[in-house]
Amino acid sequence: MRAFVPILVAATTLVATSALAHTPLCSCYDNGDGTVLCEGGFSDGSSASGVPIKVFDASGKVVLDGKMSENSEFEFDKPDGDYKVLFDAGPGHEIEIDGSDIVE
């Protein structure tokens, strides 16, 4: 039984670590030329290539629907008015960025 406790602790630590090791990351920047660049990835160093990304207008309508490039980037023309960007790597791995927070 004493040998079982360290194994249980190690297994629990591995499960907790792996659950935390895949946190999504996404930042968007106004390029100052009418375009916005978003860069994504994961806290464990994983690529965000292919991760869906959507741009919504103020009414919640999707105005742009795309995916992160092989370099984990997504560039688009800045919409007129209020907008938001959704980096959608799946349930629990979504990041929403308000357009007012995207600055040069």
C-alpha distances in whole Angstrom, upper triangle without the diagonal:
4,5,5,7,10,10,11,13,15,15,17,19,20,21,23,25,26,27,29,30,33,35,39,42,45,48,52,55,59,61,64,66,65,62,58,55,52,49,45,42,38,36,34,38,38,42,43,46,47,45,48,50,52,55,56,59,60,60,57,59,57,60,58,55,53,50,49,51,49,49,47,51,53,57,59,62,62,63,65,64,61,58,54,52,49,46,44,41,40,38,37,38,42,44,47,50,53,56,57,54,56,58,60
4,5,6,8,9,10,12,13,15,16,18,19,21,22,24,25,27,28,29,32,34,38,41,44,47,51,54,58,59,63,65,64,61,57,54,51,48,44,41,37,35,33,36,37,41,43,45,46,45,48,49,52,55,56,59,60,60,57,59,57,60,58,55,53,50,49,50,49,48,47,50,52,56,58,62,61,62,65,64,60,58,54,52,48,46,44,41,40,39,37,38,42,44,47,49,52,56,56,53,54,57,58
4,6,6,7,9,11,11,13,15,16,17,19,21,22,23,25,27,27,30,33,36,39,43,46,49,52,56,58,61,63,62,59,55,52,49,46,42,39,35,33,31,34,35,38,40,43,44,43,46,48,50,53,55,58,59,59,56,57,56,58,56,53,51,48,46,48,46,46,44,48,50,54,56,60,59,61,63,63,59,56,52,50,47,44,42,39,38,37,35,37,40,42,46,48,51,54,55,52,53,55,57
4,6,5,6,9,10,11,12,14,15,17,18,20,21,23,24,25,28,31,34,37,41,44,47,50,54,56,59,61,60,57,53,50,47,44,40,37,33,31,29,33,33,37,38,41,42,40,43,45,48,51,52,55,56,56,53,54,53,55,53,50,49,46,44,46,44,44,42,46,48,52,54,57,57,58,61,60,57,54,50,47,44,42,40,37,35,34,32,34,37,40,43,46,49,52,53,50,51,53,55
4,5,5,6,9,10,11,12,14,15,16,18,20,21,23,24,27,29,33,35,39,42,46,49,52,54,57,59,59,55,52,49,45,42,39,36,32,30,28,32,32,36,37,40,41,40,42,44,47,49,50,54,54,54,51,53,51,54,52,49,48,45,43,45,44,43,41,45,47,50,53,56,55,57,59,58,55,52,48,46,43,40,39,36,34,33,31,32,36,38,41,44,47,50,51,48,49,51,53
4,5,5,6,9,10,10,12,14,15,16,18,20,21,22,25,27,31,33,37,40,44,47,50,52,55,57,57,53,50,47,43,40,37,34,30,27,26,29,30,34,35,38,39,38,41,43,45,48,49,53,53,54,51,52,51,53,51,48,46,43,42,43,41,41,39,43,45,48,51,54,54,55,58,57,54,51,47,45,42,39,37,34,34,32,30,31,35,37,40,42,46,49,50,46,47,49,51
4,5,5,6,9,10,11,12,14,15,16,18,20,21,24,26,30,32,36,39,43,46,49,51,54,56,56,52,49,46,42,39,36,32,28,26,24,28,28,32,33,36,37,36,39,41,44,46,48,51,52,53,49,51,49,51,49,46,44,41,40,41,39,39,38,41,43,47,49,53,53,54,57,56,53,50,46,43,40,37,36,32,31,30,29,30,33,35,39,41,45,48,49,46,47,49,50
4,5,5,6,9,10,11,12,14,15,17,18,20,22,25,28,31,35,38,41,45,48,50,53,55,54,51,47,45,41,38,35,31,28,26,24,27,28,31,33,35,36,35,37,39,42,45,46,49,50,50,47,48,47,49,47,44,43,40,39,40,39,39,37,40,42,46,48,52,51,52,55,54,50,48,44,41,38,36,34,31,30,28,27,28,31,34,37,39,43,46,47,44,45,47,49
4,6,5,6,9,10,11,12,14,15,17,18,21,23,27,29,33,36,39,42,46,48,51,53,53,49,46,43,39,36,33,30,26,24,22,26,27,30,32,34,36,34,37,38,41,43,45,48,48,49,46,48,46,48,46,44,42,39,38,39,38,38,36,39,41,44,47,50,49,51,53,52,49,46,42,40,37,34,33,30,29,28,26,27,30,32,35,38,41,44,45,42,43,45,47
4,5,5,6,9,10,10,12,14,15,16,19,21,25,28,31,34,38,41,45,46,50,51,51,48,44,41,37,34,31,28,24,22,20,23,24,28,29,32,33,32,35,37,39,42,44,47,48,49,45,47,45,47,45,42,40,37,36,37,35,35,33,37,39,42,45,48,48,49,52,51,48,45,41,39,36,33,32,28,28,27,25,26,29,31,35,37,40,43,44,41,42,44,45
4,5,5,6,9,10,11,12,14,15,18,20,24,27,30,33,37,40,44,46,49,51,50,46,43,40,36,33,30,26,23,21,19,23,23,26,28,30,31,30,33,35,37,40,42,45,46,47,43,45,43,45,43,40,38,35,34,35,34,34,32,35,38,41,44,47,47,48,51,50,47,44,40,37,34,31,30,26,25,24,23,24,27,30,33,36,39,42,43,40,41,43,45
4,5,5,6,8,10,11,12,14,17,19,22,25,29,32,35,39,42,44,47,49,48,45,41,39,35,32,29,26,22,20,19,22,23,26,27,30,31,29,32,33,36,39,40,43,44,44,41,43,41,43,41,39,37,35,33,35,34,34,32,35,37,40,42,46,45,46,49,48,44,42,38,35,32,30,28,25,24,23,21,22,26,28,31,33,37,40,41,38,39,41,43
4,5,5,6,8,10,11,12,15,17,21,23,27,30,33,36,40,42,45,47,46,43,39,37,33,30,27,24,20,18,16,20,21,24,26,29,30,28,31,32,35,38,39,42,43,44,40,42,40,43,41,38,36,33,32,34,32,32,30,33,35,38,41,44,43,45,48,47,43,40,37,34,31,29,27,24,24,23,21,21,25,26,30,32,35,38,39,36,37,39,41
4,5,5,6,8,10,10,13,16,19,22,25,29,32,35,39,41,44,46,45,42,38,35,32,29,25,22,18,16,14,18,18,22,23,26,27,26,29,30,33,36,38,41,42,43,39,41,39,41,39,36,34,31,29,31,29,29,27,31,33,36,39,42,42,43,46,46,42,39,36,33,30,27,26,22,22,21,20,20,24,25,29,31,35,37,39,36,36,38,40
4,5,5,6,9,10,12,14,18,21,24,28,31,35,38,40,43,45,44,41,37,34,31,28,24,21,17,16,14,18,18,21,22,25,26,24,27,29,31,34,36,39,40,40,37,38,36,39,37,34,32,29,28,30,29,29,27,30,32,35,38,41,41,42,45,44,41,37,34,31,28,25,23,20,19,18,17,17,21,23,27,29,33,36,37,34,35,38,39
4,6,5,6,9,11,13,16,19,23,26,29,33,36,38,41,43,42,39,35,33,29,27,23,20,16,14,14,17,18,21,22,25,26,24,26,28,30,33,34,37,38,39,35,37,36,38,36,33,32,29,28,30,29,29,26,29,31,34,37,40,39,40,43,42,38,36,32,29,27,24,23,20,19,18,15,16,20,22,25,27,31,34,35,32,33,35,37
4,5,5,6,9,11,15,17,21,24,28,31,34,36,39,41,41,37,34,31,27,24,21,18,14,12,10,14,15,19,20,23,25,23,25,27,30,32,34,37,38,39,36,37,35,37,35,33,31,28,26,28,27,26,24,27,29,32,35,38,38,39,42,41,38,35,31,29,26,23,22,19,19,19,16,16,20,21,25,27,30,33,34,31,31,34,35
4,5,5,7,10,13,16,20,23,27,30,33,35,38,40,39,36,32,29,26,23,19,16,12,11,9,13,13,16,17,20,22,20,23,24,27,30,32,35,37,37,34,35,33,35,33,30,28,25,24,25,24,24,22,25,27,31,33,36,36,37,41,40,37,34,30,27,24,21,20,16,16,16,14,14,18,20,23,26,29,32,33,30,31,33,35
4,6,7,8,12,15,19,22,25,29,32,34,37,39,38,35,31,29,25,22,19,16,12,11,11,14,14,17,17,20,21,19,21,23,25,28,30,33,34,34,31,33,31,33,31,28,27,24,23,25,25,24,22,24,26,30,32,35,35,36,38,38,34,31,28,25,22,19,18,15,14,13,11,12,15,17,21,23,27,30,31,28,29,32,34
4,6,6,10,13,16,19,23,26,30,32,35,37,36,33,29,26,23,20,17,14,10,9,9,13,13,16,16,20,21,19,21,22,25,27,29,32,33,34,30,32,30,32,30,28,27,24,22,24,24,23,20,23,25,28,30,34,33,34,37,36,33,30,26,24,21,18,17,15,15,14,11,11,15,16,19,21,25,28,29,26,27,29,31
4,6,9,12,15,18,22,25,29,30,34,35,35,32,28,25,21,18,15,12,8,6,5,9,10,13,14,17,19,17,20,21,24,27,29,32,33,35,31,33,30,32,30,27,25,22,20,22,21,20,18,21,23,27,29,32,32,34,37,36,33,30,26,23,21,18,17,14,15,15,13,12,15,16,20,22,25,28,29,26,26,28,30
4,6,9,13,16,20,23,26,28,32,33,32,29,25,22,19,16,12,9,6,6,6,8,8,11,11,14,16,14,16,18,21,23,26,29,30,31,28,29,27,28,26,24,22,19,17,19,18,18,15,18,20,24,26,29,29,31,34,33,30,27,23,20,18,14,14,10,12,12,10,9,12,13,17,19,23,25,27,24,24,26,28
4,7,10,13,17,20,24,26,29,31,30,27,23,20,17,14,11,9,5,5,7,10,10,12,11,15,16,14,16,16,19,21,23,26,27,29,25,27,25,27,24,22,21,18,16,19,19,18,15,17,19,22,24,27,27,28,31,30,27,24,20,18,15,12,12,10,11,12,9,7,10,10,14,16,19,22,24,21,21,23,25
4,7,10,14,17,21,23,26,27,26,23,19,17,13,11,7,6,4,6,9,10,9,10,9,12,13,10,13,13,15,18,20,23,24,26,23,24,22,23,21,19,17,15,13,16,16,15,12,14,15,18,20,23,23,24,27,27,24,21,17,14,12,9,9,7,10,11,9,6,7,7,11,13,17,19,21,18,18,21,22
4,7,10,14,17,19,22,24,23,20,17,14,10,8,5,5,5,7,10,10,10,10,9,12,14,11,13,13,15,17,19,22,23,25,22,24,21,22,20,19,17,15,12,15,16,14,11,12,13,16,18,21,21,22,25,25,22,19,16,13,12,9,11,10,13,14,12,9,9,8,11,11,15,17,18,15,15,17,19
4,7,10,14,16,19,21,20,17,13,10,7,6,4,7,8,10,13,13,12,11,9,12,13,11,12,10,13,14,16,19,21,23,20,21,19,19,17,16,15,13,11,13,15,13,9,9,10,13,15,18,17,19,22,22,19,16,13,10,9,7,10,10,14,15,14,11,9,7,9,9,12,13,15,13,12,14,16
4,7,10,13,16,18,17,14,10,8,6,5,7,9,12,13,16,15,15,14,12,14,16,14,14,12,14,14,16,18,20,22,20,21,19,19,17,17,16,15,12,14,16,14,11,10,10,12,14,16,15,17,20,20,17,15,12,10,11,9,13,14,17,19,17,14,12,9,10,8,11,11,13,10,8,11,12
4,7,9,12,14,13,10,7,5,4,6,9,12,15,17,20,18,18,16,14,16,17,15,15,12,12,12,14,16,18,21,19,20,17,17,15,16,15,14,12,14,17,14,12,9,9,9,10,12,11,14,16,17,15,12,10,9,11,10,14,16,19,21,20,17,14,11,10,8,10,9,11,9,6,8,9
4,6,9,11,11,9,6,5,6,9,12,15,18,19,22,21,21,19,17,18,19,18,18,15,15,14,16,17,19,22,21,21,20,18,17,18,17,17,15,16,18,16,14,11,11,9,11,12,10,13,16,16,15,14,12,11,14,14,18,20,23,25,23,20,18,15,14,11,11,10,11,9,5,6,6
4,5,8,8,6,5,7,9,12,15,19,22,23,26,24,24,22,20,21,22,20,20,16,16,14,16,16,18,21,21,21,19,17,16,18,18,18,17,18,21,18,17,13,12,10,10,10,8,11,13,14,14,13,13,12,16,16,20,22,25,27,26,23,21,17,16,12,12,9,10,10,6,5,5
4,5,7,6,6,7,10,13,16,20,23,25,27,25,25,22,21,21,22,21,21,18,18,16,19,19,21,24,24,24,22,19,18,20,19,19,17,18,20,17,17,13,12,10,10,10,9,13,15,17,17,16,16,15,18,19,22,24,27,30,29,26,23,20,19,16,16,13,14,13,10,8,6
4,6,7,8,10,14,16,20,23,26,28,31,28,29,26,24,25,26,25,24,21,20,18,20,20,21,25,24,24,23,20,19,22,21,22,21,21,24,21,21,17,16,13,12,11,10,13,14,16,16,16,17,17,21,21,25,27,30,32,32,29,26,23,21,18,17,14,14,14,11,8,6
4,6,8,11,14,17,21,24,28,30,32,30,30,27,25,25,25,25,24,21,20,18,20,20,22,25,25,24,22,19,18,21,20,21,20,20,23,21,21,17,15,12,11,9,9,12,13,16,17,17,18,18,21,22,26,28,31,33,33,30,27,24,23,20,19,15,16,17,13,12,10
4,7,10,14,17,20,24,27,29,32,30,29,26,24,24,24,23,22,19,17,15,17,16,18,21,21,20,19,16,15,18,18,20,19,20,23,21,20,17,14,11,9,6,5,8,10,12,14,14,15,16,19,20,24,26,29,31,31,28,25,22,20,17,16,13,14,15,12,11,11
4,7,10,13,17,20,24,26,29,26,26,23,20,20,20,20,18,15,15,13,15,15,18,21,20,19,17,14,13,15,15,16,15,16,19,17,17,13,10,7,6,4,5,9,11,14,14,13,14,13,16,17,20,23,26,28,28,25,22,20,18,15,15,12,14,14,11,11,10
4,7,10,13,17,20,23,25,23,23,20,17,18,18,17,16,13,13,11,14,15,17,20,19,18,16,14,12,14,14,14,13,14,17,15,14,10,8,6,5,6,6,9,12,14,14,12,12,10,13,14,17,20,23,25,25,22,19,16,15,12,12,10,12,12,8,9,9
4,7,10,14,17,19,22,19,19,16,14,14,15,15,14,12,13,12,15,17,19,22,20,20,18,16,14,14,13,12,11,11,14,12,11,7,6,4,7,9,9,13,16,17,17,14,13,11,13,12,16,18,21,23,23,20,18,15,15,12,14,12,14,13,9,10,10
4,7,10,14,16,19,17,16,13,11,12,13,12,12,9,11,11,14,17,19,22,19,19,17,16,13,13,12,11,8,10,13,11,8,6,5,6,9,11,11,14,17,18,17,14,12,9,10,9,13,14,18,20,19,16,14,12,12,10,12,12,14,12,9,12,12
4,7,11,13,15,13,13,10,8,10,12,11,12,11,13,14,18,20,22,25,22,22,20,19,16,16,13,11,8,9,11,8,6,5,7,9,12,15,15,18,21,22,20,17,15,12,12,10,13,13,17,19,19,15,14,12,13,12,15,15,17,15,12,14,14
4,7,10,12,10,10,8,6,8,10,9,11,10,13,15,18,21,23,25,22,23,20,20,17,16,13,11,8,10,11,9,5,6,8,12,14,18,18,20,23,24,22,19,15,12,11,8,10,10,14,16,15,12,11,10,12,12,16,16,19,16,14,17,17
4,7,9,7,6,5,5,8,11,9,12,12,16,18,21,24,26,28,25,25,22,23,20,18,16,12,10,11,11,10,7,9,12,15,18,21,22,24,27,27,25,22,19,15,14,10,11,10,13,16,14,11,12,11,14,15,18,20,22,19,18,20,21
4,5,5,5,7,7,11,13,11,14,15,18,20,23,26,28,29,26,27,24,25,23,21,18,15,13,15,14,13,10,13,15,19,21,25,25,27,30,30,27,24,20,17,15,12,12,10,13,14,13,9,11,12,15,16,20,22,24,21,20,22,23
4,5,7,10,11,14,17,15,18,18,21,23,26,29,30,32,29,30,28,29,26,24,22,19,16,18,17,16,13,16,18,21,24,27,27,29,32,32,29,26,23,20,18,15,15,13,15,16,14,11,14,13,17,18,21,23,25,21,21,23,24
4,6,9,11,14,17,16,19,20,23,26,28,32,33,35,31,32,30,31,28,26,23,20,17,19,17,16,14,17,20,23,26,30,30,32,35,35,32,29,26,23,20,17,17,14,16,18,16,13,16,16,20,21,25,27,28,25,25,26,27
4,7,9,12,15,14,18,19,22,25,28,31,33,34,31,32,29,30,27,25,22,18,15,16,14,13,11,14,18,21,24,28,28,30,34,34,32,28,25,22,20,16,17,14,17,19,18,15,17,17,20,21,25,26,28,24,23,25,25
4,7,9,12,11,15,17,20,23,26,29,32,33,30,30,27,28,25,22,19,16,13,13,12,11,10,13,16,20,23,26,27,29,33,33,31,27,24,21,19,15,15,12,15,17,16,13,15,16,19,21,24,25,28,25,24,26,26
4,5,9,9,13,14,18,20,24,27,30,31,28,28,24,25,22,19,16,12,9,10,8,8,6,10,13,16,20,23,24,26,30,31,29,25,22,19,17,13,14,11,14,17,17,14,15,15,18,19,23,24,26,24,22,24,24
4,6,5,9,10,14,17,20,24,26,27,24,24,21,21,18,16,13,9,6,8,8,8,5,8,10,14,17,20,21,23,27,28,26,22,19,15,13,10,10,8,12,15,15,11,12,12,15,16,20,21,23,21,19,22,23
4,6,9,11,14,17,21,24,27,28,25,24,21,21,17,15,11,7,5,5,5,6,5,8,10,13,16,20,21,23,27,28,27,23,20,16,15,11,12,10,14,17,18,14,15,15,18,19,22,22,25,23,21,23,24
4,6,9,12,16,19,22,25,26,23,22,18,19,15,12,9,5,5,6,7,10,8,10,10,14,16,19,21,22,26,27,26,22,19,16,14,11,10,9,12,16,17,14,14,15,17,18,22,22,25,24,22,25,25
4,6,10,13,16,20,23,24,20,20,16,17,14,11,8,5,5,8,10,11,8,10,10,13,15,19,20,21,24,25,23,19,17,13,10,7,6,6,9,12,14,10,10,12,14,15,18,19,23,21,20,23,24
4,7,10,13,17,20,20,17,16,13,14,11,7,6,4,6,10,12,14,11,11,10,13,14,17,18,18,22,23,21,17,14,11,8,6,5,7,9,12,14,11,10,11,12,14,17,18,21,20,19,22,23
4,7,10,14,17,17,14,14,10,11,8,6,5,5,7,10,14,14,11,10,8,10,11,14,14,15,18,19,17,13,11,7,5,5,6,9,11,14,15,12,10,10,10,11,13,14,17,17,15,18,20
4,6,10,13,14,11,10,7,8,6,5,6,8,10,14,17,17,14,13,10,11,10,13,13,12,15,16,14,10,8,6,5,7,8,11,13,15,16,14,11,11,10,11,12,12,16,16,15,18,20
4,7,10,11,9,8,6,6,5,7,9,11,13,16,19,19,16,14,11,11,9,10,10,9,12,12,11,7,6,5,6,9,11,15,16,18,19,17,13,12,10,10,10,9,13,14,13,16,18
4,7,8,5,5,4,5,7,9,12,14,16,19,23,23,20,18,15,15,12,13,11,9,11,11,9,5,5,6,8,11,13,17,18,19,20,18,14,13,10,10,10,10,13,14,14,17,20
4,5,5,5,7,6,9,12,15,18,20,22,26,26,23,21,17,16,14,13,11,8,9,8,6,4,7,9,11,15,17,20,21,22,23,22,18,16,13,12,10,9,12,15,14,17,20
4,6,7,10,10,13,15,18,21,23,26,29,29,26,23,20,19,17,16,13,10,10,7,5,5,8,11,13,17,19,22,23,23,24,23,19,17,13,13,10,10,11,14,15,18,21
4,6,9,10,14,16,19,22,24,27,31,30,27,25,22,22,19,18,16,13,13,11,9,9,10,13,14,18,19,23,23,23,24,23,20,19,15,15,13,13,15,18,18,21,24
4,6,9,11,13,16,19,21,24,28,28,25,23,20,20,17,17,16,13,14,12,10,8,9,11,11,15,15,19,19,19,20,20,16,15,12,13,12,13,15,17,18,21,24
4,6,9,11,14,17,20,23,26,27,24,22,19,19,16,16,15,12,13,13,11,9,10,12,12,16,16,20,20,20,22,21,18,17,14,15,14,14,17,19,19,22,25
4,6,7,11,14,16,19,23,24,21,19,16,16,13,14,13,11,13,14,12,10,10,10,10,13,13,17,18,19,21,19,16,16,13,14,14,14,17,19,18,21,23
4,7,10,14,16,19,22,23,20,18,14,14,11,11,11,8,11,12,12,9,10,10,12,14,15,19,20,22,23,22,18,17,15,15,14,13,17,18,17,20,22
4,7,10,13,15,19,19,17,15,11,11,8,9,10,9,13,14,14,11,11,9,10,12,13,17,18,20,22,20,17,16,14,14,15,14,17,18,16,19,21
4,7,10,13,16,18,15,14,10,11,10,12,13,13,16,18,17,13,12,10,10,11,11,14,15,18,20,17,15,15,14,15,16,16,20,20,18,21,23
4,7,9,13,14,12,11,8,10,9,13,14,15,18,20,19,15,14,11,10,10,11,13,15,18,20,17,15,15,15,16,17,17,21,20,18,21,22
4,6,9,11,9,8,7,10,11,15,16,17,21,23,21,18,15,12,11,9,9,10,13,17,18,15,14,14,15,16,18,18,22,21,19,21,22
4,7,7,5,5,5,9,11,15,17,18,22,23,22,18,16,12,11,9,10,10,14,17,18,15,14,14,15,15,18,18,21,20,17,20,20
4,5,5,5,6,9,12,16,18,20,24,26,25,21,19,16,15,13,14,14,17,21,21,18,17,17,18,19,21,21,24,22,20,22,21
4,5,7,10,13,16,19,21,24,28,29,28,25,23,19,18,15,16,15,18,22,22,19,19,19,21,21,24,24,27,25,22,24,24
4,5,9,11,15,18,20,23,27,28,27,24,22,18,18,15,16,16,19,23,23,19,19,18,20,20,23,22,25,23,20,21,21
4,7,10,14,17,19,21,25,26,24,21,19,15,14,11,13,12,16,19,19,15,15,14,16,16,20,19,22,20,18,19,20
4,7,10,14,15,18,21,23,22,19,16,13,13,11,13,14,17,21,21,17,16,15,16,15,18,17,20,18,15,17,17
4,7,10,12,14,18,20,19,16,14,11,11,10,13,14,17,20,21,17,15,14,14,14,16,15,18,17,14,16,16
4,7,9,12,16,18,17,15,14,11,13,13,16,17,21,23,24,20,18,16,16,14,16,14,17,16,13,14,14
4,6,9,12,15,15,12,12,11,13,14,16,19,22,24,25,22,19,17,16,14,15,12,16,16,13,14,14
4,6,9,12,13,12,13,12,15,16,19,22,25,27,28,25,22,20,18,16,15,12,15,16,13,14,14
4,7,9,10,9,10,11,14,16,19,22,25,27,27,24,21,18,16,13,12,9,11,13,10,11,12
4,6,8,7,10,11,14,17,19,23,25,26,27,25,21,19,16,14,12,9,12,14,12,14,15
4,7,8,11,14,17,20,23,26,28,29,29,27,24,21,18,16,13,10,12,15,13,14,16
4,7,10,13,17,20,22,26,27,28,28,27,23,20,17,15,12,9,10,13,13,14,17
4,7,11,14,17,20,23,25,25,25,24,20,17,14,11,8,6,7,11,11,13,16
4,7,10,14,16,20,21,22,22,20,16,14,11,9,6,5,8,10,10,13,16
4,7,10,13,16,18,18,18,16,13,10,7,6,4,5,8,9,9,13,16
4,7,10,13,15,16,16,14,10,8,6,5,6,7,11,10,10,13,16
4,6,9,11,12,13,10,7,6,5,6,9,11,14,13,13,16,19
4,6,9,11,11,8,6,5,6,8,12,13,16,15,14,17,20
4,5,8,9,6,5,7,8,11,14,16,19,18,18,21,23
4,7,8,5,6,8,11,14,17,19,22,21,20,23,25
4,6,5,6,10,13,16,19,21,24,23,23,26,28
4,5,7,10,13,16,19,22,25,23,24,27,30
4,6,9,12,15,18,21,23,22,22,26,28
4,7,10,13,17,19,22,20,20,23,26
4,7,10,13,16,18,17,17,21,23
4,7,10,13,15,13,13,17,20
4,7,10,12,11,11,15,18
4,6,8,7,8,11,15
4,5,5,7,11,14
4,5,5,8,12
4,6,7,11
4,6,10
4,7
4
